[in-house]
């Protein structure tokens, strides 16, 4: 992933609770390369966008391509976004205390499945996974800080900036979020309604803060 620098505009509205520039961390090599070296005989498992990924108490999944949405359900049926597992990030029941816990392919994904025993028995593998778990930790803390914003518009802005860091692809016109997100995805992430998100996205487009490309991907300007 390399050095991570948060956008200087990432002001969460909670005083100095979240730094605008994260401390630099040593460059991390792609976990996929390590897995290919050690488990070159193991096949990746492919899931199409929208498919639910099976989870059990002994399996840890590693994202080799694409983005996986991690979420839970409240008793009333509402969905809450827990995070996005991007390239090289691990996820699975052994890494969470949340119930119910579900993982859905947000885009077409290729995943490698490792058992908890395999990870525990390999110091090298444990170290590699730990390094990429820190990315998930930083993401989770940013989402917690974002949730403290009282204004829905500010929560939406900060979510989009976080997504810019996680799944953004620089283009000549701005930063394109390389996964197509529905208004309901965004609404679930910030605890509001789809109608509210639709209205606020329209406002941000009018302000010249973002636009949609021909494939309906968000581009931050």
N, CA and C atoms as a LAMMPS dump frame, in Angstrom:
ITEM: TIMESTEP
0
ITEM: NUMBER OF ATOMS
663
ITEM: BOX BOUNDS ff ff ff
-5.0000000000000000e+02 5.0000000000000000e+02
-5.0000000000000000e+02 5.0000000000000000e+02
-5.0000000000000000e+02 5.0000000000000000e+02
ITEM: ATOMS id mol type element x y z
1 1 1 N 0.821 -1.203 0
2 1 2 C 0 0 0
3 1 3 C 0.853 1.25 0
4 2 1 N 2.04 1.182 0.625
5 2 2 C 2.915 2.339 0.644
6 2 3 C 2.509 3.319 1.719
7 3 1 N 3.21 4.468 1.757
8 3 2 C 2.908 5.484 2.749
9 3 3 C 1.5 5.985 2.554
10 4 1 N 0.803 6.139 3.663
11 4 2 C -0.579 6.586 3.611
12 4 3 C -0.65 8.022 4.09
13 5 1 N -1.181 8.905 3.263
14 5 2 C -1.361 10.302 3.637
15 5 3 C -2.819 10.639 3.495
16 6 1 N -3.454 10.999 4.578
17 6 2 C -4.855 11.358 4.543
18 6 3 C -5.031 12.672 3.809
19 7 1 N -6.131 12.846 3.067
20 7 2 C -6.38 14.121 2.412
21 7 3 C -6.395 15.245 3.432
22 8 1 N -5.779 16.392 3.103
23 8 2 C -5.715 17.485 4.057
24 8 3 C -7.075 18.068 4.362
25 9 1 N -8.076 17.757 3.52
26 9 2 C -9.422 18.256 3.763
27 9 3 C -10.238 17.324 4.642
28 10 1 N -9.589 16.29 5.192
29 10 2 C -10.332 15.316 5.97
30 10 3 C -10.547 15.844 7.379
31 11 1 N -11.455 16.802 7.533
32 11 2 C -11.786 17.361 8.825
33 11 3 C -13.096 16.754 9.279
34 12 1 N -13.063 16.025 10.351
35 12 2 C -14.22 15.268 10.777
36 12 3 C -15.163 16.12 11.615
37 13 1 N -14.76 17.281 12.058
38 13 2 C -15.647 18.116 12.839
39 13 3 C -15.678 17.734 14.296
40 14 1 N -14.662 17.017 14.778
41 14 2 C -14.586 16.615 16.167
42 14 3 C -13.324 17.179 16.801
43 15 1 N -13.078 18.465 16.56
44 15 2 C -11.881 19.098 17.093
45 15 3 C -10.655 18.473 16.483
46 16 1 N -9.698 18.065 17.332
47 16 2 C -8.475 17.446 16.843
48 16 3 C -8.525 15.933 16.996
49 17 1 N -9.715 15.372 17.077
50 17 2 C -9.858 13.939 17.333
51 17 3 C -9.227 13.104 16.232
52 18 1 N -9.352 13.556 14.988
53 18 2 C -8.776 12.821 13.87
54 18 3 C -7.758 13.713 13.19
55 19 1 N -6.518 13.232 13.063
56 19 2 C -5.481 14.013 12.42
57 19 3 C -5.782 14.176 10.941
58 20 1 N -5.456 15.338 10.39
59 20 2 C -5.659 15.544 8.965
60 20 3 C -4.583 14.838 8.154
61 21 1 N -3.45 14.562 8.784
62 21 2 C -2.405 13.797 8.12
63 21 3 C -1.99 12.669 9.03
64 22 1 N -2.188 11.436 8.587
65 22 2 C -1.864 10.284 9.415
66 22 3 C -0.357 10.105 9.481
67 23 1 N 0.161 9.547 10.598
68 23 2 C 1.587 9.253 10.673
69 23 3 C 1.987 8.315 9.547
70 24 1 N 3.161 8.54 9.001
71 24 2 C 3.611 7.669 7.926
72 24 3 C 4.033 6.321 8.479
73 25 1 N 3.74 5.288 7.731
74 25 2 C 4.062 3.936 8.156
75 25 3 C 5.008 3.335 7.133
76 26 1 N 5.797 2.339 7.551
77 26 2 C 6.711 1.72 6.594
78 26 3 C 5.949 1.129 5.423
79 27 1 N 6.53 1.162 4.23
80 27 2 C 5.857 0.587 3.066
81 27 3 C 5.513 -0.882 3.31
82 28 1 N 4.329 -1.279 2.887
83 28 2 C 3.884 -2.648 3.043
84 28 3 C 3.858 -3.32 1.67
85 29 1 N 4.451 -4.488 1.577
86 29 2 C 4.38 -5.171 0.294
87 29 3 C 2.989 -5.786 0.157
88 30 1 N 2.61 -5.999 -1.058
89 30 2 C 1.3 -6.554 -1.345
90 30 3 C 1.213 -7.961 -0.779
91 31 1 N 0.21 -8.191 0.083
92 31 2 C 0.038 -9.507 0.684
93 31 3 C -0.21 -10.568 -0.375
94 32 1 N -0.787 -10.164 -1.506
95 32 2 C -1.052 -11.128 -2.569
96 32 3 C 0.238 -11.783 -3.054
97 33 1 N 1.314 -10.988 -3.154
98 33 2 C 2.584 -11.547 -3.62
99 33 3 C 3.102 -12.609 -2.661
100 34 1 N 2.979 -12.321 -1.366
101 34 2 C 3.419 -13.296 -0.358
102 34 3 C 2.615 -14.581 -0.461
103 35 1 N 1.293 -14.444 -0.622
104 35 2 C 0.434 -15.624 -0.708
105 35 3 C 0.741 -16.444 -1.956
106 36 1 N 1.047 -15.764 -3.058
107 36 2 C 1.372 -16.485 -4.283
108 36 3 C 2.663 -17.29 -4.122
109 37 1 N 3.6 -16.72 -3.349
110 37 2 C 4.861 -17.425 -3.122
111 37 3 C 4.663 -18.669 -2.251
112 38 1 N 3.846 -18.53 -1.215
113 38 2 C 3.694 -19.612 -0.237
114 38 3 C 2.601 -20.6 -0.625
115 39 1 N 1.524 -20.088 -1.239
116 39 2 C 0.375 -20.95 -1.549
117 39 3 C 0.093 -20.938 -3.049
118 40 1 N 1.145 -21.059 -3.845
119 40 2 C 1.001 -20.936 -5.293
120 40 3 C 0.117 -22.037 -5.884
121 41 1 N -0.029 -23.15 -5.139
122 41 2 C -0.842 -24.249 -5.665
123 41 3 C -2.323 -24.086 -5.316
124 42 1 N -2.656 -23.103 -4.51
125 42 2 C -4.038 -22.958 -4.056
126 42 3 C -4.811 -22.038 -5
127 43 1 N -6.014 -22.448 -5.345
128 43 2 C -6.827 -21.666 -6.268
129 43 3 C -7.548 -20.536 -5.529
130 44 1 N -7.704 -19.429 -6.228
131 44 2 C -8.516 -18.336 -5.705
132 44 3 C -9.989 -18.667 -5.917
133 45 1 N -10.835 -18.096 -5.074
134 45 2 C -12.271 -18.275 -5.215
135 45 3 C -12.877 -16.963 -5.686
136 46 1 N -13.629 -17.036 -6.76
137 46 2 C -14.206 -15.837 -7.372
138 46 3 C -15.668 -15.683 -6.959
139 47 1 N -16.055 -14.439 -6.706
140 47 2 C -17.445 -14.105 -6.403
141 47 3 C -17.835 -12.903 -7.254
142 48 1 N -19.05 -12.924 -7.755
143 48 2 C -19.561 -11.819 -8.536
144 48 3 C -20.11 -10.74 -7.625
145 49 1 N -20.164 -9.516 -8.14
146 49 2 C -20.719 -8.4 -7.368
147 49 3 C -22.119 -8.748 -6.883
148 50 1 N -22.356 -8.526 -5.598
149 50 2 C -23.655 -8.81 -5.014
150 50 3 C -23.759 -10.161 -4.338
151 51 1 N -22.791 -11.038 -4.569
152 51 2 C -22.836 -12.358 -3.947
153 51 3 C -22.417 -12.284 -2.478
154 52 1 N -23.081 -13.093 -1.655
155 52 2 C -22.715 -13.218 -0.248
156 52 3 C -21.57 -14.211 -0.113
157 53 1 N -20.571 -13.86 0.673
158 53 2 C -19.395 -14.712 0.85
159 53 3 C -19.604 -15.581 2.095
160 54 1 N -19.488 -16.885 1.972
161 54 2 C -19.717 -17.765 3.126
162 54 3 C -18.66 -17.554 4.206
163 55 1 N -19.108 -17.546 5.436
164 55 2 C -18.218 -17.313 6.567
165 55 3 C -18.375 -18.447 7.572
166 56 1 N -17.248 -18.833 8.171
167 56 2 C -17.334 -19.757 9.308
168 56 3 C -16.241 -19.413 10.307
169 57 1 N -16.315 -20.011 11.454
170 57 2 C -15.487 -19.597 12.594
171 57 3 C -14.009 -19.902 12.434
172 58 1 N -13.62 -20.688 11.426
173 58 2 C -12.222 -21.081 11.279
174 58 3 C -11.55 -20.523 10.031
175 59 1 N -12.275 -19.749 9.235
176 59 2 C -11.724 -19.269 7.962
177 59 3 C -11.44 -17.77 7.988
178 60 1 N -10.301 -17.404 7.424
179 60 2 C -9.939 -16.006 7.189
180 60 3 C -9.794 -15.828 5.689
181 61 1 N -10.515 -14.875 5.147
182 61 2 C -10.439 -14.558 3.728
183 61 3 C -9.451 -13.421 3.497
184 62 1 N -8.718 -13.508 2.394
185 62 2 C -7.821 -12.427 1.967
186 62 3 C -8.305 -11.925 0.611
187 63 1 N -8.483 -10.608 0.494
188 63 2 C -8.925 -10.025 -0.774
189 63 3 C -7.729 -9.931 -1.719
190 64 1 N -7.807 -10.609 -2.839
191 64 2 C -6.755 -10.527 -3.856
192 64 3 C -7.138 -9.574 -4.991
193 65 1 N -8.424 -9.384 -5.216
194 65 2 C -8.902 -8.413 -6.217
195 65 3 C -10.316 -8.008 -5.855
196 66 1 N -10.601 -6.706 -5.993
197 66 2 C -11.944 -6.219 -5.754
198 66 3 C -12.153 -5.678 -4.351
199 67 1 N -13.417 -5.448 -4.004
200 67 2 C -13.78 -4.854 -2.715
201 67 3 C -14.95 -5.631 -2.116
202 68 1 N -14.842 -5.937 -0.83
203 68 2 C -15.886 -6.652 -0.102
204 68 3 C -16.493 -5.722 0.941
205 69 1 N -17.813 -5.681 0.971
206 69 2 C -18.539 -4.878 1.97
207 69 3 C -18.8 -5.733 3.204
208 70 1 N -18.399 -5.21 4.366
209 70 2 C -18.624 -5.888 5.644
210 70 3 C -19.721 -5.144 6.379
211 71 1 N -20.719 -5.863 6.846
212 71 2 C -21.861 -5.18 7.454
213 71 3 C -22.525 -6.063 8.496
214 72 1 N -23.455 -5.451 9.228
215 72 2 C -24.271 -6.176 10.185
216 72 3 C -25.706 -5.697 10.043
217 73 1 N -26.621 -6.392 10.701
218 73 2 C -28.032 -6.039 10.647
219 73 3 C -28.532 -5.737 12.049
220 74 1 N -29.279 -4.639 12.164
221 74 2 C -29.932 -4.324 13.429
222 74 3 C -31.196 -5.168 13.554
223 75 1 N -31.726 -5.294 14.772
224 75 2 C -32.955 -6.088 14.963
225 75 3 C -34.116 -5.65 14.079
226 76 1 N -34.174 -4.343 13.717
227 76 2 C -35.279 -3.863 12.87
228 76 3 C -35.035 -4.126 11.386
229 77 1 N -33.91 -4.762 11.065
230 77 2 C -33.626 -5.099 9.677
231 77 3 C -32.74 -4.112 8.955
232 78 1 N -32.458 -2.953 9.562
233 78 2 C -31.573 -1.966 8.934
234 78 3 C -30.146 -2.505 8.891
235 79 1 N -29.463 -2.146 7.814
236 79 2 C -28.08 -2.584 7.631
237 79 3 C -27.125 -1.487 8.062
238 80 1 N -26.026 -1.879 8.691
239 80 2 C -24.989 -0.927 9.091
240 80 3 C -23.656 -1.368 8.492
241 81 1 N -22.989 -0.451 7.824
242 81 2 C -21.697 -0.747 7.215
243 81 3 C -20.615 -0.798 8.284
244 82 1 N -19.846 -1.871 8.308
245 82 2 C -18.737 -2.019 9.254
246 82 3 C -17.403 -1.642 8.623
247 83 1 N -17.313 -1.744 7.317
248 83 2 C -16.064 -1.406 6.65
249 83 3 C -16.011 -2.006 5.264
250 84 1 N -14.922 -1.684 4.574
251 84 2 C -14.683 -2.222 3.231
252 84 3 C -13.344 -2.937 3.245
253 85 1 N -13.349 -4.191 2.848
254 85 2 C -12.114 -4.954 2.733
255 85 3 C -11.609 -4.817 1.301
256 86 1 N -10.491 -4.119 1.161
257 86 2 C -9.918 -3.852 -0.163
258 86 3 C -8.725 -4.782 -0.393
259 87 1 N -7.977 -4.528 -1.443
260 87 2 C -6.877 -5.392 -1.84
261 87 3 C -5.925 -5.688 -0.682
262 88 1 N -5.639 -6.973 -0.469
263 88 2 C -4.729 -7.509 0.549
264 88 3 C -5.305 -7.509 1.963
265 89 1 N -6.506 -6.982 2.168
266 89 2 C -7.073 -6.932 3.507
267 89 3 C -7.699 -8.271 3.892
268 90 1 N -7.509 -8.69 5.15
269 90 2 C -8.148 -9.908 5.642
270 90 3 C -9.495 -9.592 6.285
271 91 1 N -10.391 -10.567 6.271
272 91 2 C -11.653 -10.439 6.996
273 91 3 C -12.174 -11.833 7.295
274 92 1 N -13.118 -11.917 8.219
275 92 2 C -13.709 -13.204 8.562
276 92 3 C -14.171 -13.23 10
277 93 1 N -14.909 -14.246 10.354
278 93 2 C -15.455 -14.356 11.704
279 93 3 C -14.384 -14.382 12.791
280 94 1 N -13.208 -15.005 12.578
281 94 2 C -12.195 -14.989 13.633
282 94 3 C -11.686 -13.586 13.965
283 95 1 N -11.963 -12.616 13.1
284 95 2 C -11.455 -11.254 13.295
285 95 3 C -12.534 -10.298 13.79
286 96 1 N -13.685 -10.818 14.194
287 96 2 C -14.781 -9.94 14.59
288 96 3 C -15.568 -10.528 15.751
289 97 1 N -16.151 -9.634 16.555
290 97 2 C -17.066 -10.032 17.619
291 97 3 C -18.511 -9.682 17.271
292 98 1 N -18.72 -9.099 16.08
293 98 2 C -20.051 -8.635 15.683
294 98 3 C -20.914 -9.813 15.233
295 99 1 N -22.172 -9.794 15.653
296 99 2 C -23.148 -10.785 15.183
297 99 3 C -24.485 -10.082 14.987
298 100 1 N -25.152 -10.276 13.865
299 100 2 C -24.676 -11.026 12.693
300 100 3 C -23.599 -10.252 11.947
301 101 1 N -22.761 -10.973 11.256
302 101 2 C -21.645 -10.406 10.499
303 101 3 C -21.736 -10.969 9.097
304 102 1 N -21.799 -10.093 8.107
305 102 2 C -21.927 -10.588 6.744
306 102 3 C -20.948 -9.885 5.811
307 103 1 N -20.561 -10.594 4.785
308 103 2 C -19.623 -10.085 3.786
309 103 3 C -20.245 -10.273 2.411
310 104 1 N -20.32 -9.186 1.652
311 104 2 C -20.924 -9.213 0.324
312 104 3 C -19.945 -8.585 -0.673
313 105 1 N -19.761 -9.229 -1.8
314 105 2 C -18.877 -8.693 -2.829
315 105 3 C -19.472 -7.397 -3.381
316 106 1 N -18.768 -6.296 -3.182
317 106 2 C -19.237 -5.012 -3.688
318 106 3 C -18.889 -4.864 -5.166
319 107 1 N -17.866 -5.569 -5.582
320 107 2 C -17.49 -5.677 -6.995
321 107 3 C -17.168 -7.144 -7.241
322 108 1 N -16.835 -7.502 -8.462
323 108 2 C -16.324 -8.851 -8.692
324 108 3 C -15.024 -8.999 -7.902
325 109 1 N -14.894 -10.099 -7.166
326 109 2 C -13.728 -10.261 -6.301
327 109 3 C -13.095 -11.633 -6.491
328 110 1 N -11.788 -11.695 -6.221
329 110 2 C -11.044 -12.943 -6.099
330 110 3 C -10.505 -13.005 -4.683
331 111 1 N -10.794 -14.101 -3.986
332 111 2 C -10.412 -14.246 -2.586
333 111 3 C -9.616 -15.522 -2.379
334 112 1 N -8.732 -15.486 -1.381
335 112 2 C -8.051 -16.704 -0.938
336 112 3 C -8.518 -17.007 0.478
337 113 1 N -8.828 -18.262 0.721
338 113 2 C -9.297 -18.685 2.034
339 113 3 C -8.164 -19.39 2.777
340 114 1 N -7.875 -18.922 3.991
341 114 2 C -6.899 -19.559 4.868
342 114 3 C -7.601 -19.977 6.147
343 115 1 N -7.145 -21.052 6.757
344 115 2 C -7.724 -21.437 8.037
345 115 3 C -7.009 -20.69 9.155
346 116 1 N -7.714 -20.545 10.262
347 116 2 C -7.115 -19.886 11.422
348 116 3 C -5.873 -20.646 11.88
349 117 1 N -5.906 -21.969 11.791
350 117 2 C -4.751 -22.772 12.197
351 117 3 C -3.534 -22.477 11.33
352 118 1 N -3.745 -22.305 10.027
353 118 2 C -2.629 -21.986 9.13
354 118 3 C -1.964 -20.674 9.526
355 119 1 N -2.787 -19.692 9.847
356 119 2 C -2.25 -18.384 10.226
357 119 3 C -1.504 -18.474 11.551
358 120 1 N -2.068 -19.184 12.517
359 120 2 C -1.446 -19.287 13.836
360 120 3 C -0.136 -20.055 13.793
361 121 1 N -0.018 -20.978 12.861
362 121 2 C 1.183 -21.818 12.793
363 121 3 C 2.303 -21.195 11.97
364 122 1 N 2.03 -20.083 11.31
365 122 2 C 3.045 -19.455 10.457
366 122 3 C 3.342 -18.042 10.938
367 123 1 N 4.462 -17.823 11.627
368 123 2 C 4.823 -16.47 12.078
369 123 3 C 4.915 -15.476 10.924
370 124 1 N 5.438 -15.929 9.786
371 124 2 C 5.582 -15.019 8.646
372 124 3 C 4.217 -14.591 8.128
373 125 1 N 3.298 -15.547 8.014
374 125 2 C 1.953 -15.229 7.546
375 125 3 C 1.23 -14.341 8.557
376 126 1 N 1.37 -14.632 9.843
377 126 2 C 0.734 -13.819 10.882
378 126 3 C 1.217 -12.38 10.807
379 127 1 N 2.518 -12.198 10.579
380 127 2 C 3.07 -10.848 10.492
381 127 3 C 2.531 -10.11 9.28
382 128 1 N 2.453 -10.797 8.147
383 128 2 C 1.927 -10.169 6.935
384 128 3 C 0.472 -9.737 7.135
385 129 1 N -0.335 -10.623 7.725
386 129 2 C -1.74 -10.304 7.938
387 129 3 C -1.894 -9.168 8.939
388 130 1 N -1.071 -9.167 9.983
389 130 2 C -1.139 -8.092 10.974
390 130 3 C -0.915 -6.731 10.334
391 131 1 N 0.051 -6.651 9.425
392 131 2 C 0.336 -5.371 8.778
393 131 3 C -0.884 -4.836 8.044
394 132 1 N -1.643 -5.724 7.417
395 132 2 C -2.806 -5.267 6.66
396 132 3 C -4.036 -5.104 7.548
397 133 1 N -4.024 -5.724 8.716
398 133 2 C -5.084 -5.461 9.685
399 133 3 C -5.007 -4.022 10.196
400 134 1 N -3.805 -3.454 10.219
401 134 2 C -3.691 -2.06 10.656
402 134 3 C -4.439 -1.122 9.715
403 135 1 N -4.508 -1.483 8.45
404 135 2 C -5.289 -0.673 7.51
405 135 3 C -6.762 -0.705 7.888
406 136 1 N -7.273 -1.895 8.228
407 136 2 C -8.655 -2.023 8.652
408 136 3 C -8.906 -1.236 9.937
409 137 1 N -7.931 -1.239 10.853
410 137 2 C -8.081 -0.505 12.107
411 137 3 C -8.178 0.99 11.848
412 138 1 N -7.311 1.515 10.986
413 138 2 C -7.359 2.941 10.676
414 138 3 C -8.695 3.299 10.023
415 139 1 N -9.159 2.418 9.144
416 139 2 C -10.434 2.665 8.478
417 139 3 C -11.581 2.675 9.496
418 140 1 N -11.563 1.695 10.421
419 140 2 C -12.633 1.607 11.419
420 140 3 C -12.642 2.831 12.327
421 141 1 N -11.47 3.324 12.724
422 141 2 C -11.416 4.508 13.583
423 141 3 C -11.92 5.742 12.84
424 142 1 N -11.592 5.833 11.558
425 142 2 C -12.089 6.966 10.772
426 142 3 C -13.61 6.938 10.679
427 143 1 N -14.179 5.737 10.534
428 143 2 C -15.63 5.626 10.442
429 143 3 C -16.292 5.953 11.78
430 144 1 N -15.663 5.567 12.885
431 144 2 C -16.202 5.909 14.196
432 144 3 C -16.194 7.419 14.408
433 145 1 N -15.094 8.067 14.035
434 145 2 C -15.018 9.518 14.173
435 145 3 C -16.048 10.203 13.286
436 146 1 N -16.223 9.679 12.086
437 146 2 C -17.197 10.229 11.147
438 146 3 C -18.611 10.154 11.711
439 147 1 N -18.905 9.06 12.418
440 147 2 C -20.259 8.869 12.957
441 147 3 C -20.622 9.942 13.973
442 148 1 N -19.598 10.618 14.55
443 148 2 C -19.865 11.658 15.533
444 148 3 C -20.277 12.987 14.937
445 149 1 N -20.194 13.124 13.635
446 149 2 C -20.615 14.375 12.99
447 149 3 C -22.134 14.488 13.064
448 150 1 N -22.627 15.583 13.547
449 150 2 C -24.071 15.747 13.683
450 150 3 C -24.746 15.994 12.342
451 151 1 N -24.091 16.753 11.467
452 151 2 C -24.694 17.092 10.189
453 151 3 C -24.507 15.936 9.203
454 152 1 N -25.615 15.509 8.611
455 152 2 C -25.569 14.396 7.671
456 152 3 C -24.689 14.736 6.476
457 153 1 N -24.758 15.965 6.009
458 153 2 C -23.947 16.357 4.856
459 153 3 C -22.463 16.193 5.154
460 154 1 N -22.059 16.551 6.374
461 154 2 C -20.644 16.424 6.728
462 154 3 C -20.249 14.953 6.807
463 155 1 N -21.13 14.101 7.323
464 155 2 C -20.825 12.667 7.364
465 155 3 C -20.647 12.119 5.952
466 156 1 N -21.491 12.57 5.03
467 156 2 C -21.378 12.098 3.649
468 156 3 C -20.065 12.557 3.028
469 157 1 N -19.701 13.803 3.237
470 157 2 C -18.431 14.301 2.695
471 157 3 C -17.258 13.481 3.228
472 158 1 N -17.25 13.237 4.536
473 158 2 C -16.128 12.517 5.124
474 158 3 C -16.094 11.058 4.678
475 159 1 N -17.269 10.461 4.47
476 159 2 C -17.303 9.098 3.936
477 159 3 C -16.698 9.062 2.546
478 160 1 N -17.049 10.006 1.709
479 160 2 C -16.521 10.028 0.346
480 160 3 C -15.013 10.253 0.336
481 161 1 N -14.519 11.065 1.271
482 161 2 C -13.073 11.27 1.362
483 161 3 C -12.361 10.002 1.838
484 162 1 N -13.007 9.278 2.739
485 162 2 C -12.435 8.011 3.183
486 162 3 C -12.414 7.01 2.031
487 163 1 N -13.495 6.965 1.264
488 163 2 C -13.542 6.076 0.109
489 163 3 C -12.517 6.494 -0.944
490 164 1 N -12.283 7.788 -1.046
491 164 2 C -11.262 8.269 -1.973
492 164 3 C -9.903 7.667 -1.622
493 165 1 N -9.61 7.583 -0.336
494 165 2 C -8.344 7.015 0.1
495 165 3 C -8.289 5.511 -0.111
496 166 1 N -9.422 4.837 0.136
497 166 2 C -9.431 3.379 0.093
498 166 3 C -9.565 2.81 -1.323
499 167 1 N -10.45 3.38 -2.125
500 167 2 C -10.735 2.782 -3.437
501 167 3 C -10.654 3.808 -4.56
502 168 1 N -9.983 4.934 -4.301
503 168 2 C -9.886 5.982 -5.305
504 168 3 C -8.843 5.679 -6.37
505 169 1 N -9.162 6.068 -7.586
506 169 2 C -8.242 5.911 -8.719
507 169 3 C -8.044 7.271 -9.367
508 170 1 N -6.822 7.843 -9.292
509 170 2 C -6.587 9.166 -9.878
510 170 3 C -6.833 9.172 -11.375
511 171 1 N -7.517 10.21 -11.85
512 171 2 C -7.745 10.41 -13.279
513 171 3 C -7.428 11.862 -13.599
514 172 1 N -7.475 12.219 -14.869
515 172 2 C -7.177 13.596 -15.259
516 172 3 C -8.256 14.554 -14.758
517 173 1 N -9.445 14.037 -14.458
518 173 2 C -10.553 14.893 -14.044
519 173 3 C -10.771 14.907 -12.538
520 174 1 N -10.132 14.011 -11.814
521 174 2 C -10.33 13.918 -10.377
522 174 3 C -10.033 12.509 -9.908
523 175 1 N -10.572 12.141 -8.744
524 175 2 C -10.367 10.796 -8.212
525 175 3 C -11.648 9.996 -8.358
526 176 1 N -11.566 8.922 -9.124
527 176 2 C -12.728 8.075 -9.413
528 176 3 C -12.798 6.95 -8.397
529 177 1 N -13.957 6.773 -7.761
530 177 2 C -14.158 5.632 -6.876
531 177 3 C -14.389 4.416 -7.754
532 178 1 N -13.456 3.46 -7.717
533 178 2 C -13.466 2.394 -8.717
534 178 3 C -14.475 1.286 -8.437
535 179 1 N -15.344 1.493 -7.457
536 179 2 C -16.48 0.606 -7.231
537 179 3 C -17.75 1.449 -7.328
538 180 1 N -18.722 0.941 -8.047
539 180 2 C -19.976 1.67 -8.181
540 180 3 C -20.801 1.499 -6.913
541 181 1 N -21.073 2.596 -6.238
542 181 2 C -21.81 2.579 -4.977
543 181 3 C -23.218 3.115 -5.19
544 182 1 N -24.194 2.406 -4.663
545 182 2 C -25.565 2.888 -4.758
546 182 3 C -25.827 3.915 -3.667
547 183 1 N -26.9 4.672 -3.838
548 183 2 C -27.276 5.639 -2.815
549 183 3 C -27.607 4.924 -1.507
550 184 1 N -28.121 3.693 -1.598
551 184 2 C -28.435 2.944 -0.381
552 184 3 C -27.167 2.517 0.337
553 185 1 N -26.11 2.153 -0.405
554 185 2 C -24.827 1.838 0.234
555 185 3 C -24.353 3.016 1.076
556 186 1 N -24.39 4.203 0.483
557 186 2 C -23.921 5.399 1.175
558 186 3 C -24.817 5.721 2.363
559 187 1 N -26.121 5.562 2.19
560 187 2 C -27.061 5.86 3.268
561 187 3 C -26.83 4.937 4.468
562 188 1 N -26.615 3.641 4.207
563 188 2 C -26.379 2.691 5.29
564 188 3 C -25.091 3.019 6.038
565 189 1 N -24.101 3.524 5.31
566 189 2 C -22.809 3.819 5.921
567 189 3 C -22.863 5.002 6.867
568 190 1 N -23.76 5.965 6.622
569 190 2 C -23.783 7.175 7.451
570 190 3 C -25.06 7.299 8.268
571 191 1 N -25.887 6.258 8.278
572 191 2 C -27.062 6.257 9.122
573 191 3 C -28.139 7.239 8.725
574 192 1 N -28.479 7.257 7.44
575 192 2 C -29.538 8.145 6.973
576 192 3 C -30.366 7.415 5.918
577 193 1 N -31.202 8.145 5.212
578 193 2 C -32.064 7.515 4.206
579 193 3 C -31.488 7.694 2.809
580 194 1 N -31.936 6.832 1.916
581 194 2 C -31.501 6.926 0.522
582 194 3 C -31.944 8.245 -0.093
583 195 1 N -33.143 8.693 0.25
584 195 2 C -33.647 9.964 -0.292
585 195 3 C -32.749 11.126 0.124
586 196 1 N -32.298 11.109 1.382
587 196 2 C -31.416 12.179 1.866
588 196 3 C -30.091 12.167 1.125
589 197 1 N -29.535 10.98 0.91
590 197 2 C -28.268 10.878 0.189
591 197 3 C -28.427 11.378 -1.24
592 198 1 N -29.509 11.021 -1.893
593 198 2 C -29.757 11.483 -3.264
594 198 3 C -29.788 13.01 -3.317
595 199 1 N -30.465 13.616 -2.35
596 199 2 C -30.548 15.083 -2.314
597 199 3 C -29.178 15.706 -2.078
598 200 1 N -28.415 15.15 -1.143
599 200 2 C -27.112 15.725 -0.817
600 200 3 C -26.102 15.525 -1.943
601 201 1 N -26.16 14.384 -2.623
602 201 2 C -25.268 14.189 -3.763
603 201 3 C -25.566 15.204 -4.859
604 202 1 N -26.845 15.51 -5.051
605 202 2 C -27.211 16.54 -6.014
606 202 3 C -26.632 17.891 -5.632
607 203 1 N -26.668 18.191 -4.348
608 203 2 C -26.103 19.458 -3.866
609 203 3 C -24.602 19.512 -4.081
610 204 1 N -23.904 18.393 -3.777
611 204 2 C -22.453 18.361 -3.953
612 204 3 C -22.073 18.472 -5.425
613 205 1 N -22.901 17.912 -6.309
614 205 2 C -22.644 18.056 -7.747
615 205 3 C -22.804 19.514 -8.17
616 206 1 N -23.831 20.172 -7.66
617 206 2 C -24.043 21.581 -7.992
618 206 3 C -22.884 22.446 -7.502
619 207 1 N -22.292 22.072 -6.383
620 207 2 C -21.152 22.82 -5.833
621 207 3 C -19.852 22.521 -6.578
622 208 1 N -19.872 21.54 -7.476
623 208 2 C -18.65 21.183 -8.201
624 208 3 C -17.703 20.339 -7.375
625 209 1 N -18.24 19.667 -6.346
626 209 2 C -17.414 18.855 -5.444
627 209 3 C -17.226 17.45 -5.991
628 210 1 N -18.199 16.99 -6.778
629 210 2 C -18.12 15.667 -7.379
630 210 3 C -18.962 15.631 -8.653
631 211 1 N -18.819 14.55 -9.388
632 211 2 C -19.664 14.297 -10.552
633 211 3 C -19.761 12.798 -10.737
634 212 1 N -20.64 12.361 -11.627
635 212 2 C -20.757 10.957 -11.988
636 212 3 C -20.229 10.764 -13.402
637 213 1 N -19.428 9.716 -13.615
638 213 2 C -18.935 9.471 -14.961
639 213 3 C -19.978 8.67 -15.746
640 214 1 N -19.652 8.298 -16.969
641 214 2 C -20.625 7.638 -17.835
642 214 3 C -21.034 6.263 -17.324
643 215 1 N -20.22 5.678 -16.423
644 215 2 C -20.551 4.387 -15.836
645 215 3 C -21.184 4.536 -14.456
646 216 1 N -21.529 5.767 -14.104
647 216 2 C -22.196 6.087 -12.839
648 216 3 C -21.299 5.875 -11.639
649 217 1 N -19.993 5.983 -11.832
650 217 2 C -19.048 5.976 -10.723
651 217 3 C -18.865 7.41 -10.229
652 218 1 N -18.72 7.59 -8.921
653 218 2 C -18.493 8.908 -8.352
654 218 3 C -17.068 9.342 -8.621
655 219 1 N -16.893 10.567 -9.071
656 219 2 C -15.578 11.171 -9.277
657 219 3 C -15.5 12.41 -8.386
658 220 1 N -14.556 12.408 -7.451
659 220 2 C -14.36 13.567 -6.582
660 220 3 C -13.429 14.545 -7.278
661 221 1 N -13.852 15.803 -7.336
662 221 2 C -13.122 16.81 -8.108
663 221 3 C -12.213 17.648 -7.216
